[in-house]
Amino acid sequence: MPTLAQKKSPLAKLYGKGQDRYLELLGKFPLRPIRTESELDAATEVIHELIDQDQRSPAEEDYLDILTRVVEKYEEVHYPMDDVPAHEMLAYFMELKELTQAQVAKGAGIAVSTVSELLSGKRKLTRGQIEKLSKFFHVSPAVFLPAVGD
């Protein structure tokens, strides 16, 4: 029977050596509800740090996913927004990341002509395109979906 020292923690089982990075991120911003604007600022800073990385470990991806949800929940209550059309969201993310249509097309696996038609509003996003774009931009697919009743 393994001793306590020999047993792997759930984090070690899940992330291996990446557990240290996960714990480091928890030290920067614990995964708990945001209650103040200064906490929102701190969480946003960590999100930007992770998004700006070219590659993320599985531990970083999981942490980013959960922290983004925590921020979204806070912002839904404190900064409710009107729905933004999908083509405007796409343009916003491209501008934010300073990407060309060709870069988005290549990164998301969508034809350049399709990206152009999406941006001009001539074409509506398909479910598959929404999935590809949400993965490429590391956002929830919901940001590209119309509100119920639209």
Secondary structure, DSSP 8 states (H G I E B T S, - for coil): ---TTTS--HHHHHHGGGHHHHHHHHHHS-SS---SHHHHHHHHHHHHHHHTSS---HHHHHHHHHHHHHHHHHHHHHS------HHHHHHHHHHHHT--HHHHHHHHT--HHHHHHHHHTSS---HHHHHHHHHHHTS-GGGGS--TT-
